[in-house]
Amino acid sequence: MHKINEIDGFEYVTFPSLENHENLFHCFTTRKGGVSSGNFCSMNLGMGSGDEEENVKTNYRIMAERLNINLDDIVETDQTHTKNIKYVTEEYKGYAMMDPLYTDVDGLYTDKRNIALMTFHADCTPLFFFDPVKNVVGMAHAGWKGTLNNIAGEMVDAFVRDFSSNPGDIIAAIGPSLGQCCFEVDKDVADMFLEYDEKYTDFMIVKGEKYHFNLWEINKYLMVKHGMKTSNIELSGLCTKCNNNMFFSHRGQKGKRGLMCGIIMLK
């Protein structure tokens, strides 16, 4: 399930299961509502994507204004398709649109208020995590490599280790990204998935010489494997490539695309 929201032309996605908590903010941006043009039209949030830097900065300001968040509260990942996650506090704020104080981090989590955790996406799966009992949030970028290496499980384990979370209390949402319809790989990558867990055959369809994996269901499976309840995991069901008018898609646009972001924050 998902909900499409619109404020003055700025569109973003939210999840009913996460909207029911007054102390929580979350969203996944779309490509609508910014000032960029061409392949980056229009809400491109990717610095270094090839777009004009001033356009990206303007898009950040528009996003922050529409969502009523402070740019200085944003803490961003440094994504390199790892399973690395990092606990962040106030000292990491204030580096939006700049290099963060760390490298090779594809997931962030915190128990501090007013820290907007941000990950970047253009087909790769955004994972939102919230423990309403311990008041902890997490945001992860799960590309196929991050999914294969179980960044979802890393986040659940971090909540348990650092905050004594009960996995059964954690709520998660799996955001817009490549669906099984459009995530196709060759046999070498398929073999990597099947070597990790034979169960992944349940999430695979073979079409000719290509293998289609359902990364949404694999991430859900991994969350449940680490103790989460199936009923606490919500899927958007939105494929970024199939909905290229709403989302940037690396595969759909052959690499010439902007970036969207996932945000989660304790208020």
C-alpha atoms as a printed R data frame, in Angstrom:
    type eleno elety resid chain resno      x       y       z
1   ATOM     1    CA   MET     A     1  0.000   0.000   0.000
2   ATOM     2    CA   HIS     A     2  1.032   3.580  -0.545
3   ATOM     3    CA   LYS     A     3 -0.357   7.080  -0.668
4   ATOM     4    CA   ILE     A     4  0.540   9.764  -3.222
5   ATOM     5    CA   ASN     A     5  0.639  13.260  -1.717
6   ATOM     6    CA   GLU     A     6  0.866  16.611  -3.513
7   ATOM     7    CA   ILE     A     7  1.768  20.097  -2.265
8   ATOM     8    CA   ASP     A     8  1.962  22.858  -4.878
9   ATOM     9    CA   GLY     A     9  3.085  20.426  -7.579
10  ATOM    10    CA   PHE     A    10  5.566  18.611  -5.320
11  ATOM    11    CA   GLU     A    11  4.567  14.945  -5.146
12  ATOM    12    CA   TYR     A    12  5.763  12.355  -2.655
13  ATOM    13    CA   VAL     A    13  4.871   8.882  -1.430
14  ATOM    14    CA   THR     A    14  3.973   7.884   2.132
15  ATOM    15    CA   PHE     A    15  2.883   4.650   3.802
16  ATOM    16    CA   PRO     A    16 -0.299   4.258   5.885
17  ATOM    17    CA   SER     A    17  1.473   2.066   8.455
18  ATOM    18    CA   LEU     A    18  3.989   4.837   9.177
19  ATOM    19    CA   GLU     A    19  1.554   7.746   8.941
20  ATOM    20    CA   ASN     A    20 -0.289   6.652  12.069
21  ATOM    21    CA   HIS     A    21  2.475   7.861  14.404
22  ATOM    22    CA   GLU     A    22  2.480  11.511  15.463
23  ATOM    23    CA   ASN     A    23  6.178  11.490  16.398
24  ATOM    24    CA   LEU     A    24  7.306  10.215  12.987
25  ATOM    25    CA   PHE     A    25  7.907  11.848   9.614
26  ATOM    26    CA   HIS     A    26  8.678   9.879   6.474
27  ATOM    27    CA   CYS     A    27  8.409  10.196   2.709
28  ATOM    28    CA   PHE     A    28  9.758   9.062  -0.630
29  ATOM    29    CA   THR     A    29 10.086  11.842  -3.181
30  ATOM    30    CA   THR     A    30  9.097  11.546  -6.833
31  ATOM    31    CA   ARG     A    31 10.524  13.338  -9.871
32  ATOM    32    CA   LYS     A    32  7.747  15.931  -9.730
33  ATOM    33    CA   GLY     A    33  7.830  19.440  -8.299
34  ATOM    34    CA   GLY     A    34 11.354  20.716  -8.986
35  ATOM    35    CA   VAL     A    35 13.135  23.005 -11.444
36  ATOM    36    CA   SER     A    36 15.472  20.633 -13.298
37  ATOM    37    CA   SER     A    37 14.906  19.828 -16.974
38  ATOM    38    CA   GLY     A    38 15.594  17.111 -19.525
39  ATOM    39    CA   ASN     A    39 16.548  13.747 -18.059
40  ATOM    40    CA   PHE     A    40 16.575  15.387 -14.629
41  ATOM    41    CA   CYS     A    41 13.041  16.761 -14.875
42  ATOM    42    CA   SER     A    42 12.239  17.938 -12.396
43  ATOM    43    CA   MET     A    43 12.816  17.153  -8.689
44  ATOM    44    CA   ASN     A    44 16.383  15.866  -9.010
45  ATOM    45    CA   LEU     A    45 18.151  15.604  -5.640
46  ATOM    46    CA   GLY     A    46 21.388  14.121  -6.938
47  ATOM    47    CA   MET     A    47 24.476  16.270  -6.544
48  ATOM    48    CA   GLY     A    48 27.034  15.091  -9.096
49  ATOM    49    CA   SER     A    49 24.350  13.553 -11.302
50  ATOM    50    CA   GLY     A    50 25.210  15.789 -14.254
51  ATOM    51    CA   ASP     A    51 22.462  18.276 -13.515
52  ATOM    52    CA   GLU     A    52 23.249  21.928 -12.897
53  ATOM    53    CA   GLU     A    53 24.307  22.257  -9.267
54  ATOM    54    CA   GLU     A    54 22.145  25.317  -8.688
55  ATOM    55    CA   ASN     A    55 19.075  23.404  -9.870
56  ATOM    56    CA   VAL     A    56 19.741  20.626  -7.364
57  ATOM    57    CA   LYS     A    57 20.218  23.151  -4.561
58  ATOM    58    CA   THR     A    58 16.942  24.814  -5.513
59  ATOM    59    CA   ASN     A    59 15.230  21.420  -5.518
60  ATOM    60    CA   TYR     A    60 16.540  20.752  -2.011
61  ATOM    61    CA   ARG     A    61 15.120  24.045  -0.823
62  ATOM    62    CA   ILE     A    62 11.751  23.347  -2.453
63  ATOM    63    CA   MET     A    63 11.632  19.869  -0.939
64  ATOM    64    CA   ALA     A    64 12.493  21.135   2.542
65  ATOM    65    CA   GLU     A    65  9.891  23.887   2.324
66  ATOM    66    CA   ARG     A    66  7.120  21.605   1.060
67  ATOM    67    CA   LEU     A    67  7.863  18.955   3.671
68  ATOM    68    CA   ASN     A    68  8.456  21.472   6.458
69  ATOM    69    CA   ILE     A    69 11.865  20.095   7.387
70  ATOM    70    CA   ASN     A    70 15.099  21.964   8.071
71  ATOM    71    CA   LEU     A    71 17.918  21.435   5.566
72  ATOM    72    CA   ASP     A    72 20.392  21.519   8.449
73  ATOM    73    CA   ASP     A    73 18.635  18.523  10.026
74  ATOM    74    CA   ILE     A    74 19.358  16.259   7.048
75  ATOM    75    CA   VAL     A    75 21.926  13.470   7.399
76  ATOM    76    CA   GLU     A    76 22.744  11.663   4.154
77  ATOM    77    CA   THR     A    77 24.256   8.319   3.238
78  ATOM    78    CA   ASP     A    78 27.468   7.828   1.252
79  ATOM    79    CA   GLN     A    79 26.191   5.002  -0.908
80  ATOM    80    CA   THR     A    80 28.504   2.429  -2.463
81  ATOM    81    CA   HIS     A    81 26.147  -0.603  -2.597
82  ATOM    82    CA   THR     A    82 27.348  -2.057   0.714
83  ATOM    83    CA   LYS     A    83 25.483  -3.511   3.686
84  ATOM    84    CA   ASN     A    84 27.148  -0.954   5.970
85  ATOM    85    CA   ILE     A    85 24.883   0.997   8.292
86  ATOM    86    CA   LYS     A    86 25.756   3.730  10.786
87  ATOM    87    CA   TYR     A    87 24.274   5.147  13.971
88  ATOM    88    CA   VAL     A    88 24.162   8.942  13.721
89  ATOM    89    CA   THR     A    89 23.577  11.776  16.176
90  ATOM    90    CA   GLU     A    90 23.381  15.578  15.991
91  ATOM    91    CA   GLU     A    91 27.075  15.954  15.161
92  ATOM    92    CA   TYR     A    92 26.416  14.573  11.677
93  ATOM    93    CA   LYS     A    93 23.808  17.194  10.800
94  ATOM    94    CA   GLY     A    94 24.503  20.187   8.573
95  ATOM    95    CA   TYR     A    95 26.159  18.397   5.650
96  ATOM    96    CA   ALA     A    96 23.254  18.236   3.206
97  ATOM    97    CA   MET     A    97 24.489  18.447  -0.403
98  ATOM    98    CA   MET     A    98 28.068  17.969   0.868
99  ATOM    99    CA   ASP     A    99 30.279  14.970   1.560
100 ATOM   100    CA   PRO     A   100 29.270  13.445   4.917
101 ATOM   101    CA   LEU     A   101 31.736  12.701   7.717
102 ATOM   102    CA   TYR     A   102 31.964   9.026   6.712
103 ATOM   103    CA   THR     A   103 32.245   6.860   3.606
104 ATOM   104    CA   ASP     A   104 30.712   3.622   2.340
105 ATOM   105    CA   VAL     A   105 27.484   3.835   4.330
106 ATOM   106    CA   ASP     A   106 24.223   2.678   2.723
107 ATOM   107    CA   GLY     A   107 22.022   2.841   5.804
108 ATOM   108    CA   LEU     A   108 21.522   5.171   8.754
109 ATOM   109    CA   TYR     A   109 19.696   4.807  12.062
110 ATOM   110    CA   THR     A   110 19.127   6.948  15.140
111 ATOM   111    CA   ASP     A   111 17.101   7.378  18.316
112 ATOM   112    CA   LYS     A   112 17.534  11.172  18.291
113 ATOM   113    CA   ARG     A   113 14.779  13.600  17.370
114 ATOM   114    CA   ASN     A   114 14.930  16.025  14.430
115 ATOM   115    CA   ILE     A   115 17.512  14.105  12.421
116 ATOM   116    CA   ALA     A   116 16.197  13.534   8.897
117 ATOM   117    CA   LEU     A   117 17.862  10.356   7.628
118 ATOM   118    CA   MET     A   118 18.135  10.464   3.831
119 ATOM   119    CA   THR     A   119 18.999   7.840   1.221
120 ATOM   120    CA   PHE     A   120 19.106   8.232  -2.573
121 ATOM   121    CA   HIS     A   121 17.380   6.124  -5.209
122 ATOM   122    CA   ALA     A   122 16.683   5.667  -8.915
123 ATOM   123    CA   ASP     A   123 15.596   1.973  -9.001
124 ATOM   124    CA   CYS     A   124 17.320   0.643  -5.863
125 ATOM   125    CA   THR     A   125 15.000  -0.285  -3.018
126 ATOM   126    CA   PRO     A   126 14.383   2.165  -0.145
127 ATOM   127    CA   LEU     A   127 13.800   0.509   3.231
128 ATOM   128    CA   PHE     A   128 12.107   2.449   6.047
129 ATOM   129    CA   PHE     A   129 12.303   1.167   9.649
130 ATOM   130    CA   PHE     A   130 10.558   2.374  12.813
131 ATOM   131    CA   ASP     A   131 10.358   0.911  16.310
132 ATOM   132    CA   PRO     A   132  7.470   2.756  18.009
133 ATOM   133    CA   VAL     A   133  8.287   1.201  21.389
134 ATOM   134    CA   LYS     A   134 11.962   2.202  21.586
135 ATOM   135    CA   ASN     A   135 11.534   5.248  19.294
136 ATOM   136    CA   VAL     A   136 14.230   4.321  16.802
137 ATOM   137    CA   VAL     A   137 14.240   4.940  13.047
138 ATOM   138    CA   GLY     A   138 16.362   3.641  10.191
139 ATOM   139    CA   MET     A   139 16.663   4.270   6.458
140 ATOM   140    CA   ALA     A   140 18.506   1.978   4.043
141 ATOM   141    CA   HIS     A   141 19.468   1.911   0.367
142 ATOM   142    CA   ALA     A   142 19.126  -1.683  -0.804
143 ATOM   143    CA   GLY     A   143 20.352  -2.163  -4.338
144 ATOM   144    CA   TRP     A   144 20.652  -5.727  -5.524
145 ATOM   145    CA   LYS     A   145 24.057  -5.973  -3.856
146 ATOM   146    CA   GLY     A   146 22.750  -4.529  -0.601
147 ATOM   147    CA   THR     A   147 19.780  -6.875  -0.775
148 ATOM   148    CA   LEU     A   148 22.037  -9.847  -1.501
149 ATOM   149    CA   ASN     A   149 24.263  -8.925   1.451
150 ATOM   150    CA   ASN     A   150 21.249  -8.476   3.740
151 ATOM   151    CA   ILE     A   151 21.311  -4.795   4.676
152 ATOM   152    CA   ALA     A   152 17.713  -5.284   5.859
153 ATOM   153    CA   GLY     A   153 18.822  -7.820   8.438
154 ATOM   154    CA   GLU     A   154 21.733  -5.608   9.454
155 ATOM   155    CA   MET     A   155 19.270  -2.846  10.343
156 ATOM   156    CA   VAL     A   156 16.996  -5.112  12.375
157 ATOM   157    CA   ASP     A   157 19.992  -6.543  14.230
158 ATOM   158    CA   ALA     A   158 21.300  -3.030  14.982
159 ATOM   159    CA   PHE     A   159 17.959  -2.043  16.535
160 ATOM   160    CA   VAL     A   160 18.079  -5.165  18.716
161 ATOM   161    CA   ARG     A   161 21.748  -4.788  19.645
162 ATOM   162    CA   ASP     A   162 21.830  -1.051  20.343
163 ATOM   163    CA   PHE     A   163 18.341  -0.385  21.707
164 ATOM   164    CA   SER     A   164 17.060  -3.793  22.856
165 ATOM   165    CA   SER     A   165 14.280  -3.620  20.284
166 ATOM   166    CA   ASN     A   166 11.899  -6.521  19.959
167 ATOM   167    CA   PRO     A   167 11.953  -7.319  16.213
168 ATOM   168    CA   GLY     A   168  8.230  -7.997  16.435
169 ATOM   169    CA   ASP     A   169  7.648  -4.332  17.289
170 ATOM   170    CA   ILE     A   170  9.530  -2.940  14.283
171 ATOM   171    CA   ILE     A   171  7.465  -1.534  11.418
172 ATOM   172    CA   ALA     A   172  8.980  -1.378   7.928
173 ATOM   173    CA   ALA     A   173  8.046  -0.076   4.512
174 ATOM   174    CA   ILE     A   174  9.588  -1.080   1.194
175 ATOM   175    CA   GLY     A   175  9.392   1.834  -1.199
176 ATOM   176    CA   PRO     A   176  9.215   2.451  -4.956
177 ATOM   177    CA   SER     A   177 11.963   0.608  -6.835
178 ATOM   178    CA   LEU     A   178 12.447  -1.970  -9.587
179 ATOM   179    CA   GLY     A   179  9.723  -4.590  -9.503
180 ATOM   180    CA   GLN     A   180 10.224  -8.201 -10.510
181 ATOM   181    CA   CYS     A   181  8.823  -7.181 -13.882
182 ATOM   182    CA   CYS     A   182 11.901  -5.062 -14.581
183 ATOM   183    CA   PHE     A   183 14.724  -6.403 -12.395
184 ATOM   184    CA   GLU     A   184 16.419  -8.897 -14.693
185 ATOM   185    CA   VAL     A   185 19.932 -10.300 -14.376
186 ATOM   186    CA   ASP     A   186 22.163 -12.848 -16.066
187 ATOM   187    CA   LYS     A   187 22.977 -16.289 -14.698
188 ATOM   188    CA   ASP     A   188 26.121 -15.151 -12.850
189 ATOM   189    CA   VAL     A   189 24.143 -12.775 -10.626
190 ATOM   190    CA   ALA     A   190 21.285 -15.268 -10.280
191 ATOM   191    CA   ASP     A   191 23.760 -17.863  -9.025
192 ATOM   192    CA   MET     A   192 24.981 -15.418  -6.366
193 ATOM   193    CA   PHE     A   193 21.443 -15.056  -5.031
194 ATOM   194    CA   LEU     A   194 20.753 -18.786  -5.057
195 ATOM   195    CA   GLU     A   195 24.066 -19.553  -3.353
196 ATOM   196    CA   TYR     A   196 23.105 -17.155  -0.557
197 ATOM   197    CA   ASP     A   197 19.735 -18.802   0.066
198 ATOM   198    CA   GLU     A   198 17.987 -21.534  -1.936
199 ATOM   199    CA   LYS     A   199 14.701 -20.023  -0.745
200 ATOM   200    CA   TYR     A   200 15.259 -17.256  -3.304
201 ATOM   201    CA   THR     A   201 13.999 -19.608  -6.014
202 ATOM   202    CA   ASP     A   202 10.552 -18.718  -4.631
203 ATOM   203    CA   PHE     A   203 11.191 -15.120  -5.646
204 ATOM   204    CA   MET     A   204 12.619 -15.846  -9.107
205 ATOM   205    CA   ILE     A   205 11.126 -16.163 -12.581
206 ATOM   206    CA   VAL     A   206 13.181 -17.324 -15.585
207 ATOM   207    CA   LYS     A   207 12.450 -15.667 -18.924
208 ATOM   208    CA   GLY     A   208 14.671 -17.034 -21.667
209 ATOM   209    CA   GLU     A   209 18.249 -16.434 -20.556
210 ATOM   210    CA   LYS     A   210 17.282 -13.771 -18.004
211 ATOM   211    CA   TYR     A   211 16.397 -14.178 -14.346
212 ATOM   212    CA   HIS     A   212 13.845 -11.889 -12.702
213 ATOM   213    CA   PHE     A   213 14.056 -11.563  -8.910
214 ATOM   214    CA   ASN     A   214 11.474  -9.958  -6.647
215 ATOM   215    CA   LEU     A   215 13.701  -7.756  -4.492
216 ATOM   216    CA   TRP     A   216 10.699  -6.461  -2.558
217 ATOM   217    CA   GLU     A   217  9.793  -9.944  -1.376
218 ATOM   218    CA   ILE     A   218 13.423 -10.887  -0.729
219 ATOM   219    CA   ASN     A   219 13.875  -7.888   1.561
220 ATOM   220    CA   LYS     A   220 10.590  -8.725   3.284
221 ATOM   221    CA   TYR     A   221 11.727 -12.335   3.696
222 ATOM   222    CA   LEU     A   222 15.013 -11.173   5.238
223 ATOM   223    CA   MET     A   223 13.212  -8.894   7.690
224 ATOM   224    CA   VAL     A   224 10.970 -11.756   8.798
225 ATOM   225    CA   LYS     A   225 13.983 -14.058   9.039
226 ATOM   226    CA   HIS     A   226 15.420 -11.587  11.562
227 ATOM   227    CA   GLY     A   227 12.292 -11.666  13.683
228 ATOM   228    CA   MET     A   228  9.954  -9.065  12.209
229 ATOM   229    CA   LYS     A   229  6.257  -9.761  11.703
230 ATOM   230    CA   THR     A   230  4.992 -10.122   8.150
231 ATOM   231    CA   SER     A   231  2.010  -7.964   9.090
232 ATOM   232    CA   ASN     A   232  4.374  -5.118  10.051
233 ATOM   233    CA   ILE     A   233  5.956  -4.861   6.592
234 ATOM   234    CA   GLU     A   234  4.306  -2.708   3.941
235 ATOM   235    CA   LEU     A   235  5.162  -2.737   0.228
236 ATOM   236    CA   SER     A   236  4.480   0.208  -2.050
237 ATOM   237    CA   GLY     A   237  4.027  -2.008  -5.107
238 ATOM   238    CA   LEU     A   238  5.378   0.795  -7.306
239 ATOM   239    CA   CYS     A   239  7.972  -0.107  -9.947
240 ATOM   240    CA   THR     A   240 10.173   2.865 -10.805
241 ATOM   241    CA   LYS     A   241 10.851   1.740 -14.369
242 ATOM   242    CA   CYS     A   242  7.190   1.048 -15.136
243 ATOM   243    CA   ASN     A   243  6.273   4.434 -13.671
244 ATOM   244    CA   ASN     A   244  9.059   6.495 -15.238
245 ATOM   245    CA   ASN     A   245  6.735   9.479 -15.541
246 ATOM   246    CA   MET     A   246  6.624   9.630 -11.742
247 ATOM   247    CA   PHE     A   247 10.051   8.267 -10.787
248 ATOM   248    CA   PHE     A   248 13.614   8.416 -12.046
249 ATOM   249    CA   SER     A   249 14.799   5.022 -13.306
250 ATOM   250    CA   HIS     A   250 18.448   4.158 -13.910
251 ATOM   251    CA   ARG     A   251 17.511   1.237 -16.136
252 ATOM   252    CA   GLY     A   252 14.604   2.981 -17.791
253 ATOM   253    CA   GLN     A   253 16.675   6.064 -18.630
254 ATOM   254    CA   LYS     A   254 19.891   4.152 -19.417
255 ATOM   255    CA   GLY     A   255 21.787   5.831 -16.592
256 ATOM   256    CA   LYS     A   256 20.870   9.385 -17.572
257 ATOM   257    CA   ARG     A   257 18.631  10.221 -14.652
258 ATOM   258    CA   GLY     A   258 18.237  12.195 -11.477
259 ATOM   259    CA   LEU     A   259 17.858  10.883  -7.943
260 ATOM   260    CA   MET     A   260 14.955  10.695  -5.526
261 ATOM   261    CA   CYS     A   261 15.269  10.311  -1.790
262 ATOM   262    CA   GLY     A   262 13.767   8.422   1.098
263 ATOM   263    CA   ILE     A   263 13.520  10.298   4.392
264 ATOM   264    CA   ILE     A   264 12.574   9.207   7.899
265 ATOM   265    CA   MET     A   265 12.775  11.312  11.064
266 ATOM   266    CA   LEU     A   266 11.673  11.259  14.685
267 ATOM   267    CA   LYS     A   267  9.848  14.450  15.606
